[in-house]
């Protein structure tokens, strides 16, 4: 049976590995494919093509899209979108620009609170690419403000934290609509990890399914067996493809690439839904 990790990140967003390094890990671990799902960017697609050339590894184009529901971040995975679709290009541009300004504002808040952290260092950590909160967290660790990136999130920069700044993000239904118009298929990421009330409301999942969402991420390292059983039953009831992925960020968070995956036949079904 084929196995494809449908949720990976690289240094094109907030991961620490290059896409080439992720490809090598996938091959070493016997995977048949990986999805490239960096936050709010398609910048890694060229490297993915080059890195898999001459191998048997399939790579699947994806994005982990920033959305927001009831004032809390909610992540939506998009697969097989047309990266040149103008409204998608414009939305990704907005997300990138507002992430940069958001990073500046978070650092300013930290400085106002008396913490010596530099936005120039944040940019260096991000390699002058897309700015994400883990880059700020790493700068805070380096500055001795916190001992771990998790502490930076828990105390300062998670949703509602004392240095938190909201970012531009679409409502889930708008994200779903944009993904569909761009020729892709939408999968709701790690529904048990929502920062709102601890889990994405089932009613929202039902609404998204009724409006064309194709899948639901079930096998994720941070979703326990009880949560997985709940979402698997929900996916079956709503005719959603159950997916799995490691959410690997390289050295961040401890998610080992390939620790969760999706059977190839389910990936094929998801692909068919993108073509509808």
SERO-123265 format. One record per atom (N, C-alpha, C): residue number from 1; residue in one letter; x, y negated, z negated. Coordinates in steps of 0.001 Angstrom, whole numbers, plus 500000, padded with zeros to 6 digits. Last residue first. Layout:
R/nr/rest/xx/yy/zz
R/NUM/A/X/Y/Z
...
//
This chain:
R/nr/rest/xx/yy/zz
R/276/X/486775/481944/510090
R/276/X/485334/481815/510355
R/276/X/484969/480433/510878
R/275/X/489380/482242/509355
R/275/X/489107/482136/510797
R/275/X/487633/481936/511109
R/274/X/489394/482658/506695
R/274/X/489946/481389/507183
R/274/X/489597/481177/508637
R/273/X/488442/485224/506617
R/273/X/487553/484159/506151
R/273/X/488066/482785/506568
R/272/X/490660/486641/507469
R/272/X/489460/486641/508307
R/272/X/488519/485501/507900
R/271/X/492297/486251/505249
R/271/X/492666/485663/506541
R/271/X/491462/485600/507474
R/270/X/490988/487836/503391
R/270/X/491079/486394/503159
R/270/X/491407/485677/504466
R/269/X/491467/490317/504559
R/269/X/490090/489832/504429
R/269/X/490074/488324/504196
R/268/X/494244/490431/504300
R/268/X/493650/490451/505643
R/268/X/492208/489938/505602
R/267/X/494422/490521/501531
R/267/X/494979/489358/502238
R/267/X/494396/489282/503647
R/266/X/493329/493033/501186
R/266/X/492590/491876/500672
R/266/X/493117/490583/501293
R/265/X/495279/494620/502316
R/265/X/493946/494635/502923
R/265/X/493085/493469/502418
R/264/X/497542/494182/500662
R/264/X/497503/493659/502022
R/264/X/496123/493624/502641
R/263/X/496908/493179/497278
R/263/X/497013/494216/498310
R/263/X/496821/493622/499713
R/262/X/498833/490745/495630
R/262/X/497536/491036/496246
R/262/X/497728/492133/497291
R/261/X/500558/490524/492439
R/261/X/500464/490482/493896
R/261/X/499050/490844/494335
R/260/X/502925/489730/489928
R/260/X/501527/489918/490315
R/260/X/501453/489800/491833
R/259/X/505655/489660/490083
R/259/X/505058/490345/488927
R/259/X/503558/490552/489103
R/258/X/506768/488199/492132
R/258/X/506329/489552/492420
R/258/X/505697/490282/491262
R/257/X/508873/486339/490074
R/257/X/508315/486490/491412
R/257/X/507989/487957/491664
R/256/X/507916/485858/486785
R/256/X/508847/486573/487655
R/256/X/508204/486804/489019
R/255/X/507671/483061/484885
R/255/X/506873/483898/485779
R/255/X/507806/484547/486807
R/254/X/508948/481263/483176
R/254/X/509163/482694/482990
R/254/X/508318/483604/483851
R/253/X/508925/478456/483247
R/253/X/507729/479168/482779
R/253/X/507884/480679/482639
R/252/X/511514/478024/485656
R/252/X/510484/477448/484788
R/252/X/509390/478468/484474
R/251/X/513193/479138/487485
R/251/X/513609/479196/486079
R/251/X/512552/478649/485127
R/250/X/510568/479699/489662
R/250/X/512000/479886/489461
R/250/X/512310/480009/487985
R/249/X/507872/479750/489382
R/249/X/508493/478437/489519
R/249/X/510008/478541/489359
R/248/X/505273/481904/490410
R/248/X/506699/481754/490108
R/248/X/507163/480325/490381
R/247/X/502758/482892/490495
R/247/X/502903/481481/490133
R/247/X/504350/481183/489759
R/246/X/502228/485507/491344
R/246/X/503079/485311/490166
R/246/X/503061/483891/489641
R/245/X/498882/486557/492159
R/245/X/500164/485928/492486
R/245/X/500918/485597/491219
R/244/X/495923/487863/493642
R/244/X/496925/487872/492588
R/244/X/498208/487231/493066
R/243/X/492322/487763/494208
R/243/X/493726/487632/494590
R/243/X/494626/487684/493363
R/242/X/489297/488910/495471
R/242/X/490120/488801/494265
R/242/X/491594/488772/494641
R/241/X/487099/487105/497455
R/241/X/488249/488003/497506
R/241/X/489059/487839/496225
R/240/X/483680/487026/496511
R/240/X/484953/486337/496632
R/240/X/486083/487369/496665
R/239/X/480953/487659/496020
R/239/X/481600/488027/497284
R/239/X/482831/487170/497535
R/238/X/479965/487296/493513
R/238/X/479888/486150/494416
R/238/X/480509/486420/495789
R/237/X/480455/489707/492240
R/237/X/479067/489228/492331
R/237/X/478933/488131/493386
R/236/X/483237/489820/492387
R/236/X/482434/490836/493068
R/236/X/481007/490354/493264
R/235/X/483904/487628/490783
R/235/X/484284/487641/492196
R/235/X/483456/488661/492974
R/234/X/482933/488532/488322
R/234/X/482355/487327/488933
R/234/X/482671/487293/490426
R/233/X/484613/490691/487867
R/233/X/483174/490931/487992
R/233/X/482489/489741/488668
R/232/X/486996/489290/487699
R/232/X/486844/490314/488726
R/232/X/485358/490618/488970
R/231/X/486591/487669/485496
R/231/X/486669/487043/486817
R/231/X/486554/488063/487948
R/230/X/486510/489626/483423
R/230/X/485398/488689/483637
R/230/X/485421/488133/485055
R/229/X/489004/490846/483698
R/229/X/487790/491648/483891
R/229/X/486588/490749/484160
R/228/X/490661/488695/483074
R/228/X/490709/489292/484415
R/228/X/489450/490102/484694
R/227/X/490019/488325/480373
R/227/X/489725/487274/481354
R/227/X/489714/487841/482768
R/226/X/490993/490749/479360
R/226/X/489579/490400/479207
R/226/X/489170/489330/480212
R/225/X/493772/490650/479999
R/225/X/492888/491673/480575
R/225/X/491410/491347/480463
R/224/X/494639/487108/480573
R/224/X/494712/488372/479852
R/224/X/493707/489382/480426
R/223/X/496607/485125/482535
R/223/X/495224/485562/482334
R/223/X/495251/486975/481743
R/222/X/499193/484473/483158
R/222/X/498608/483859/481962
R/222/X/497144/484215/481751
R/221/X/499842/485810/485585
R/221/X/500522/486155/484340
R/221/X/499881/485609/483074
R/220/X/496956/486908/487369
R/220/X/497901/485823/487104
R/220/X/498547/486098/485753
R/219/X/494593/488077/489150
R/219/X/495817/488643/488581
R/219/X/496889/487566/488521
R/218/X/492734/486171/490222
R/218/X/492426/486985/489044
R/218/X/493692/487480/488366
R/217/X/491524/483622/492102
R/217/X/492765/484200/491590
R/217/X/492507/484884/490248
R/216/X/489143/484116/494559
R/216/X/489332/483722/493174
R/216/X/490593/484409/492661
R/215/X/488038/482944/497853
R/215/X/488623/483861/496882
R/215/X/488773/483255/495507
R/214/X/486670/481122/499535
R/214/X/486904/482485/499970
R/214/X/487375/483447/498903
R/213/X/483970/478799/499501
R/213/X/485237/479242/498927
R/213/X/485432/480732/499222
R/212/X/481437/478010/500504
R/212/X/482461/478509/501418
R/212/X/483797/478883/500818
R/211/X/479503/477287/498733
R/211/X/479865/476318/499771
R/211/X/481110/476724/500549
R/210/X/479266/479241/496870
R/210/X/478101/479011/497722
R/210/X/478413/478067/498877
R/209/X/481700/478892/495561
R/209/X/481472/480103/496362
R/209/X/480321/479900/497332
R/208/X/481179/476494/494236
R/208/X/482221/476528/495256
R/208/X/482057/477754/496158
R/207/X/479156/477355/492485
R/207/X/478878/476297/493459
R/207/X/479908/476311/494585
R/206/X/480568/479252/490969
R/206/X/479400/479665/491753
R/206/X/479076/478637/492830
R/205/X/482418/477582/489754
R/205/X/482890/478647/490639
R/205/X/481753/479114/491543
R/204/X/480653/476068/488209
R/204/X/481421/475410/489269
R/204/X/481952/476453/490261
R/203/X/479686/478034/486465
R/203/X/478739/477339/487347
R/203/X/479465/476628/488489
R/202/X/481881/478759/484971
R/202/X/481380/479703/485972
R/202/X/480440/479021/486957
R/201/X/484305/476217/484441
R/201/X/482938/476712/484253
R/201/X/482507/477670/485359
R/200/X/487589/477192/483731
R/200/X/486715/476549/484715
R/200/X/485303/477085/484518
R/199/X/488566/476967/480334
R/199/X/488281/477791/481505
R/199/X/487375/477005/482443
R/198/X/489166/474974/478509
R/198/X/489860/476247/478412
R/198/X/489606/477180/479567
R/197/X/487888/472697/479160
R/197/X/487423/473375/477941
R/197/X/488033/474762/477825
R/196/X/490348/471577/480785
R/196/X/489119/470939/480325
R/196/X/488615/471568/479037
R/195/X/492478/472881/481821
R/195/X/492720/472097/480608
R/195/X/491464/471418/480082
R/194/X/492293/476252/482934
R/194/X/491844/474857/483073
R/194/X/491993/474121/481750
R/193/X/492937/478900/483036
R/193/X/493963/477978/482541
R/193/X/493544/476517/482636
R/192/X/491200/480595/484249
R/192/X/491210/480605/482777
R/192/X/492158/479574/482201
R/191/X/491685/480390/487019
R/191/X/490519/479701/486434
R/191/X/490499/479686/484913
R/190/X/494079/480334/489004
R/190/X/494063/480613/487554
R/190/X/492907/479938/486790
R/189/X/492633/478609/491797
R/189/X/493796/479125/491077
R/189/X/493494/479288/489592
R/188/X/490347/479499/494245
R/188/X/490517/478776/492987
R/188/X/491637/479415/492186
R/187/X/491011/479240/497623
R/187/X/490994/480159/496491
R/187/X/491204/479327/495225
R/186/X/489934/478612/500947
R/186/X/490178/478097/499597
R/186/X/490072/479224/498571
R/185/X/491326/478524/504179
R/185/X/490444/479184/503227
R/185/X/490898/478794/501826
R/184/X/491383/476222/507009
R/184/X/491925/477124/506008
R/184/X/490853/477773/505163
R/183/X/490735/474209/508766
R/183/X/490844/475560/509284
R/183/X/491353/476581/508299
R/182/X/490187/471762/507773
R/182/X/491549/471955/508272
R/182/X/491795/473387/508733
R/181/X/487684/472124/506757
R/181/X/487799/471355/508002
R/181/X/489182/471485/508619
R/180/X/488410/473561/504414
R/180/X/487616/474188/505465
R/180/X/487737/473459/506788
R/179/X/489774/471569/503003
R/179/X/490461/472805/503376
R/179/X/489719/473506/504510
R/178/X/487696/469713/502615
R/178/X/488873/469344/503406
R/178/X/489617/470590/503884
R/177/X/485935/471191/500953
R/177/X/485497/470712/502267
R/177/X/486685/470394/503161
R/176/X/487546/471557/498679
R/176/X/487029/472711/499411
R/176/X/486616/472313/500827
R/175/X/487823/468899/497881
R/175/X/489005/469671/498268
R/175/X/488595/470881/499110
R/174/X/485161/468361/497243
R/174/X/485796/467607/498323
R/174/X/487053/468324/498813
R/173/X/484784/470074/495097
R/173/X/483982/470285/496304
R/173/X/484561/469528/497494
R/172/X/486667/469038/493180
R/172/X/486800/470384/493757
R/172/X/486013/470592/495041
R/171/X/487785/465707/493952
R/171/X/486848/466593/493261
R/171/X/486919/467960/493929
R/170/X/491288/464944/494334
R/170/X/489944/465137/494860
R/170/X/489078/465907/493876
R/169/X/493305/462569/492658
R/169/X/492975/463960/492950
R/169/X/491535/464024/493438
R/168/X/495799/460522/491328
R/168/X/494777/460665/492372
R/168/X/494546/462146/492616
R/167/X/496346/461133/487818
R/167/X/496788/460933/489195
R/167/X/495586/460991/490126
R/166/X/496807/459733/484491
R/166/X/496062/460503/485506
R/166/X/496590/460205/486897
R/165/X/499429/460139/482269
R/165/X/498849/459197/483224
R/165/X/498089/460024/484261
R/164/X/500520/460626/478912
R/164/X/499850/461131/480119
R/164/X/499315/459977/480961
R/163/X/501669/460226/476533
R/163/X/502320/459592/477681
R/163/X/501695/460040/479001
R/162/X/500038/461625/474812
R/162/X/500265/460201/474521
R/162/X/501006/459477/475644
R/161/X/497701/463724/476731
R/161/X/498869/463473/475887
R/161/X/499165/461986/475770
R/160/X/495682/464253/478552
R/160/X/495300/463674/477269
R/160/X/496454/463392/476338
R/159/X/497442/466852/479988
R/159/X/496212/466065/480078
R/159/X/495812/465574/478695
R/158/X/500896/466470/478867
R/158/X/499761/467255/479351
R/158/X/498518/466371/479374
R/157/X/502904/464912/477752
R/157/X/502505/464641/479136
R/157/X/501438/465573/479683
R/156/X/503415/465331/474803
R/156/X/503466/464046/475494
R/156/X/502707/463969/476821
R/155/X/503278/467838/473569
R/155/X/503283/466623/472736
R/155/X/503042/465337/473512
R/154/X/503201/469740/475653
R/154/X/502283/469839/474512
R/154/X/502170/468530/473743
R/153/X/505297/468914/477411
R/153/X/503901/468949/477834
R/153/X/502968/468881/476630
R/152/X/507490/469164/475700
R/152/X/507224/467887/476376
R/152/X/505778/467820/476840
R/151/X/507332/471837/475034
R/151/X/507094/470840/473986
R/151/X/506802/469476/474598
R/150/X/508037/472914/477500
R/150/X/506699/473174/476953
R/150/X/506364/472160/475873
R/149/X/510693/472199/477701
R/149/X/509735/471549/478586
R/149/X/508309/471757/478096
R/148/X/512195/471791/474418
R/148/X/511768/472598/475559
R/148/X/510820/471789/476438
R/147/X/512875/469833/472614
R/147/X/513803/470957/472776
R/147/X/513446/471834/473969
R/146/X/512832/466284/473278
R/146/X/512169/467546/472939
R/146/X/513162/468670/473156
R/145/X/514805/464411/473610
R/145/X/513517/463988/473046
R/145/X/512736/465200/472549
R/144/X/517189/464820/474876
R/144/X/517086/465201/473470
R/144/X/515786/464793/472805
R/143/X/517440/464452/477556
R/143/X/517630/463268/476717
R/143/X/517519/463584/475230
R/142/X/516771/466967/478523
R/142/X/518155/466506/478667
R/142/X/518452/465316/477760
R/141/X/514010/466881/477990
R/141/X/514868/467872/477316
R/141/X/516316/467405/477357
R/140/X/513268/464849/479745
R/140/X/513061/464667/478304
R/140/X/513892/465656/477493
R/139/X/513819/466005/482198
R/139/X/514573/464818/481796
R/139/X/514440/464558/480300
R/138/X/511883/468024/482140
R/138/X/513297/468389/482133
R/138/X/514157/467203/481712
R/137/X/509548/466445/482235
R/137/X/509802/467290/481069
R/137/X/511268/467682/480991
R/136/X/509799/465378/484790
R/136/X/509848/464487/483633
R/136/X/510169/465278/482379
R/135/X/509501/467746/486213
R/135/X/510724/466965/486375
R/135/X/510890/465992/485214
R/134/X/506906/468585/485517
R/134/X/508069/469337/485031
R/134/X/509394/468602/485206
R/133/X/505283/466631/486919
R/133/X/505517/466522/485480
R/133/X/506668/467385/484974
R/132/X/506870/465627/490019
R/132/X/505878/466375/489248
R/132/X/506253/466324/487775
R/131/X/507486/464089/493072
R/131/X/507652/463979/491617
R/131/X/506523/464735/490930
R/130/X/509043/465250/496010
R/130/X/507790/465076/495288
R/130/X/508035/465081/493781
R/129/X/512474/464194/496050
R/129/X/511281/464728/496691
R/129/X/510046/464407/495867
R/128/X/514899/463645/494916
R/128/X/514251/462593/495709
R/128/X/513072/463107/496515
R/127/X/515251/465807/493234
R/127/X/516025/465740/494483
R/127/X/515392/464767/495468
R/126/X/514210/465809/490757
R/126/X/513279/466124/491850
R/126/X/513951/466091/493217
R/125/X/516442/464884/489426
R/125/X/515984/466256/489169
R/125/X/515059/466712/490284
R/124/X/516459/462237/490385
R/124/X/517575/463147/490693
R/124/X/517156/464606/490510
R/123/X/514104/461273/489253
R/123/X/514224/461355/490713
R/123/X/515364/462285/491124
R/122/X/514844/461370/486557
R/122/X/513695/462152/487032
R/122/X/513777/462333/488541
R/121/X/516874/459471/486545
R/121/X/517213/460877/486317
R/121/X/516073/461788/486768
R/120/X/515357/457195/486993
R/120/X/516375/457554/487988
R/120/X/516788/459016/487816
R/119/X/513910/457056/484698
R/119/X/513209/457489/485906
R/119/X/514198/457841/487009
R/118/X/515153/458193/481616
R/118/X/515391/457407/482816
R/118/X/514610/457951/484002
R/117/X/514471/457667/478192
R/117/X/514426/458569/479339
R/117/X/514451/457720/480601
R/116/X/514342/457185/475096
R/116/X/515313/456799/476111
R/116/X/515340/457848/477219
R/115/X/511417/456089/473517
R/115/X/512217/457225/473963
R/115/X/513079/456831/475156
R/114/X/509575/454224/472636
R/114/X/510903/454229/472032
R/114/X/511805/455358/472467
R/113/X/507254/453891/473919
R/113/X/507171/454625/472655
R/113/X/508535/454755/471980
R/112/X/508158/452775/476244
R/112/X/507432/451909/475310
R/112/X/507279/452552/473938
R/111/X/509174/455108/477405
R/111/X/510103/454053/476996
R/111/X/509445/453098/476007
R/110/X/506777/456434/477933
R/110/X/507753/457042/477023
R/110/X/508737/455991/476518
R/109/X/505693/454638/479797
R/109/X/505003/454902/478523
R/109/X/505964/455484/477497
R/108/X/507575/454890/481859
R/108/X/507387/453597/481190
R/108/X/506687/453769/479848
R/107/X/507109/457549/482570
R/107/X/508409/457188/482000
R/107/X/508306/455842/481280
R/106/X/504527/457224/483599
R/106/X/504762/458107/482457
R/106/X/506080/457774/481770
R/105/X/505024/455498/485765
R/105/X/504197/455040/484651
R/105/X/504370/455919/483413
R/104/X/506596/457119/487471
R/104/X/507125/455860/486929
R/104/X/506351/455424/485696
R/103/X/504714/459130/488014
R/103/X/505956/459448/487309
R/103/X/506577/458205/486696
R/102/X/502845/457632/489440
R/102/X/502453/458243/488179
R/102/X/503692/458588/487344
R/101/X/504298/457066/491723
R/101/X/503936/455968/490828
R/101/X/503515/456497/489462
R/100/X/504505/459727/492732
R/100/X/505695/458914/492466
R/100/X/505369/457813/491463
R/99/X/501835/460455/493033
R/99/X/502684/461215/492110
R/99/X/503929/460406/491744
R/98/X/501048/458717/495028
R/98/X/500529/458477/493687
R/98/X/501284/459299/492647
R/97/X/502441/459832/497213
R/97/X/502702/458456/496785
R/97/X/502221/458216/495366
R/96/X/501315/462412/497337
R/96/X/502749/462233/497130
R/96/X/503053/460841/496599
R/95/X/498601/461848/497786
R/95/X/498996/462595/496597
R/95/X/500477/462400/496293
R/94/X/498721/460529/500256
R/94/X/498217/459837/499065
R/94/X/498682/460529/497786
R/93/X/499673/462650/501853
R/93/X/500447/461408/501714
R/93/X/500027/460650/500463
R/92/X/497561/464423/501654
R/92/X/498850/464807/501081
R/92/X/499756/463590/500919
R/91/X/495643/462913/503060
R/91/X/495434/463237/501650
R/91/X/496748/463640/500978
R/90/X/496802/462817/505629
R/90/X/496559/461579/504884
R/90/X/496376/461855/503399
R/89/X/496809/465519/506345
R/89/X/498074/464780/506280
R/89/X/497917/463525/505440
R/88/X/494034/465923/506382
R/88/X/494879/466642/505427
R/88/X/496209/465927/505250
R/87/X/493215/464294/508512
R/87/X/492731/464008/507162
R/87/X/493530/464740/506069
R/86/X/494820/465566/510730
R/86/X/495049/464207/510223
R/86/X/494472/463926/508826
R/85/X/496516/468550/510671
R/85/X/495151/468014/510665
R/85/X/495171/466635/510002
R/84/X/498939/469810/510581
R/84/X/498885/468569/511350
R/84/X/497491/467945/511371
R/83/X/498619/472197/509267
R/83/X/499375/471144/508579
R/83/X/499368/469815/509313
R/82/X/495731/473890/508945
R/82/X/496511/473255/510008
R/82/X/497283/472103/509379
R/81/X/495878/476480/506442
R/81/X/495382/475202/506953
R/81/X/496275/474749/508107
R/80/X/496509/478930/505217
R/80/X/496335/478872/506681
R/80/X/495682/477578/507164
R/79/X/495045/478289/502014
R/79/X/495867/479121/502894
R/79/X/495485/478895/504358
R/78/X/495105/476669/498956
R/78/X/494627/476598/500335
R/78/X/495578/477398/501209
R/77/X/494063/476632/495599
R/77/X/494997/477160/496593
R/77/X/494348/477130/497975
R/76/X/493599/474170/493261
R/76/X/492947/474907/494329
R/76/X/494014/475349/495325
R/75/X/493355/473269/489855
R/75/X/494182/473575/491022
R/75/X/493474/474513/491985
R/74/X/492546/470486/487981
R/74/X/492057/471783/488424
R/74/X/492772/472083/489739
R/73/X/492762/468264/485225
R/73/X/493336/468838/486437
R/73/X/492768/470226/486712
R/72/X/489866/466517/484046
R/72/X/490983/467430/483803
R/72/X/491451/468051/485113
R/71/X/487552/465031/484500
R/71/X/488715/464356/483956
R/71/X/489906/465242/483674
R/70/X/485756/466824/485729
R/70/X/485475/466287/484393
R/70/X/486722/465722/483725
R/69/X/488317/467944/487738
R/69/X/486921/468154/487369
R/69/X/486725/467695/485934
R/68/X/490453/467619/490525
R/68/X/490133/467208/489156
R/68/X/488641/467404/488915
R/67/X/493271/468950/492365
R/67/X/491884/468501/492258
R/67/X/491632/468127/490800
R/66/X/495972/469559/494383
R/66/X/495535/468899/493150
R/66/X/494080/468473/493281
R/65/X/496651/472691/495862
R/65/X/496060/471366/495984
R/65/X/495670/470820/494616
R/64/X/499180/474416/496965
R/64/X/498385/474329/495735
R/64/X/497938/472877/495614
R/63/X/499141/475809/500194
R/63/X/499325/474596/499389
R/63/X/498586/474838/498078
R/62/X/500671/478032/502642
R/62/X/499691/477629/501640
R/62/X/500048/476299/501006
R/61/X/501397/480537/504954
R/61/X/501400/479106/504648
R/61/X/500287/478744/503668
R/60/X/503115/483434/504182
R/60/X/501775/482890/504398
R/60/X/501779/481418/504027
R/59/X/505434/485652/505613
R/59/X/505181/484498/504751
R/59/X/503865/483858/505172
R/58/X/506533/488988/505519
R/58/X/505543/488030/506016
R/58/X/505481/486841/505070
R/57/X/509571/490570/506131
R/57/X/508746/489879/505146
R/57/X/507802/488895/505831
R/56/X/511392/491787/507690
R/56/X/510019/492304/507793
R/56/X/509075/491595/506831
R/55/X/513592/489418/509330
R/55/X/513208/490313/508234
R/55/X/511809/490845/508517
R/54/X/514013/487581/511304
R/54/X/514823/488781/511328
R/54/X/514566/489738/510183
R/53/X/513116/484891/509266
R/53/X/513456/485317/510624
R/53/X/514379/486548/510568
R/52/X/512725/483838/506810
R/52/X/512154/485169/507048
R/52/X/512474/485712/508434
R/51/X/513912/481353/506963
R/51/X/514403/482308/505971
R/51/X/513888/483718/506213
R/50/X/512461/479943/508900
R/50/X/513871/480257/509132
R/50/X/514360/481371/508211
R/49/X/509945/479762/507643
R/49/X/510084/480409/508952
R/49/X/511521/480848/509190
R/48/X/510653/478330/505344
R/48/X/510056/479662/505230
R/48/X/510189/480433/506534
R/47/X/511529/475925/506405
R/47/X/512501/476790/505732
R/47/X/511954/478209/505588
R/46/X/509047/474976/507369
R/46/X/510154/475222/508281
R/46/X/511189/476155/507675
R/45/X/507519/474678/505015
R/45/X/507120/475647/506033
R/45/X/508262/475975/507000
R/44/X/507888/472843/502991
R/44/X/508731/474023/503037
R/44/X/508458/474989/504159
R/43/X/505997/470810/503104
R/43/X/507375/470513/503526
R/43/X/508240/471750/503666
R/42/X/503416/470547/502482
R/42/X/503726/471625/503431
R/42/X/505194/471541/503853
R/41/X/502094/469778/499236
R/41/X/503040/469556/500325
R/41/X/503152/470794/501212
R/40/X/500813/470204/496754
R/40/X/500486/469024/497557
R/40/X/501490/468736/498670
R/39/X/503037/472442/495443
R/39/X/502020/471460/495076
R/39/X/501960/470332/496109
R/38/X/503506/475370/497501
R/38/X/503992/474240/496708
R/38/X/502881/473218/496505
R/37/X/503244/478132/498351
R/37/X/502120/477325/497854
R/37/X/502632/476193/496956
R/36/X/503781/480596/500466
R/36/X/504460/479367/500064
R/36/X/503376/478389/499661
R/35/X/503337/484020/499751
R/35/X/502757/482756/500189
R/35/X/503609/481618/499658
R/34/X/505086/486897/500879
R/34/X/504844/485881/499867
R/34/X/504132/484708/500530
R/33/X/505261/490484/501470
R/33/X/505053/489100/501855
R/33/X/504929/488196/500653
R/32/X/505983/492879/500486
R/32/X/505741/492817/501927
R/32/X/505526/491387/502402
R/31/X/508571/493456/498060
R/31/X/507307/492867/498487
R/31/X/507206/492883/500010
R/30/X/510923/494432/496932
R/30/X/510090/495327/497718
R/30/X/508733/494778/498098
R/29/X/512709/492828/495741
R/29/X/511703/493445/494880
R/29/X/510674/494256/495655
R/28/X/514271/491784/497743
R/28/X/514906/492644/496739
R/28/X/513874/493423/495938
R/27/X/512354/490176/499008
R/27/X/512908/491337/499704
R/27/X/513542/492320/498718
R/26/X/511948/488247/497029
R/26/X/510822/489060/497503
R/26/X/511320/490315/498206
R/25/X/514494/487111/496861
R/25/X/513934/487828/495713
R/25/X/512799/488750/496149
R/24/X/514631/485919/499410
R/24/X/515589/486972/499044
R/24/X/515072/487788/497853
R/23/X/512549/484038/499150
R/23/X/512470/485086/500176
R/23/X/513408/486235/499817
R/22/X/513590/482411/497159
R/22/X/512357/483170/496903
R/22/X/512191/484308/497910
R/21/X/515749/481328/498552
R/21/X/516004/482173/497381
R/21/X/514772/483003/497035
R/20/X/514349/479860/500497
R/20/X/515229/480941/500902
R/20/X/515538/481888/499754
R/19/X/513176/477931/498897
R/19/X/512314/478932/499535
R/19/X/513148/480121/500003
R/18/X/515101/477507/495878
R/18/X/514791/477178/497267
R/18/X/513823/478234/497808
R/17/X/513828/477224/492519
R/17/X/514444/477981/493612
R/17/X/514191/477311/494953
R/16/X/512294/475700/490826
R/16/X/513745/475485/490791
R/16/X/514475/476251/491887
R/15/X/509222/473857/491520
R/15/X/510000/475052/491259
R/15/X/511486/474736/491253
R/14/X/507681/471668/492236
R/14/X/508216/471718/490876
R/14/X/508872/473042/490515
R/13/X/508455/471370/495471
R/13/X/507583/470697/494496
R/13/X/508230/470843/493126
R/12/X/510634/472410/496700
R/12/X/509889/471411/497476
R/12/X/508824/470740/496609
R/11/X/511620/474404/495164
R/11/X/512071/473057/494832
R/11/X/511515/472002/495777
R/10/X/508566/476378/494995
R/10/X/509985/476172/495280
R/10/X/510381/474766/494855
R/9/X/506204/478938/494066
R/9/X/506637/477543/494167
R/9/X/508139/477468/494396
R/8/X/503506/481161/494956
R/8/X/504903/480884/494607
R/8/X/505221/479412/494821
R/7/X/501170/483388/495363
R/7/X/501283/482128/494616
R/7/X/502733/481938/494180
R/6/X/500759/485945/496375
R/6/X/500045/484827/497005
R/6/X/500191/483492/496281
R/5/X/502696/488501/497231
R/5/X/502594/487525/496147
R/5/X/502004/486246/496745
R/4/X/501519/491516/498459
R/4/X/501888/490149/498824
R/4/X/501654/489232/497621
R/3/X/501970/494838/499387
R/3/X/501789/493914/498270
R/3/X/502338/492543/498648
R/2/X/500560/497827/500855
R/2/X/501339/496591/500925
R/2/X/500991/495667/499768
R/1/X/500856/501200/500000
R/1/X/500000/500000/500000
R/1/X/500887/498757/500000
//
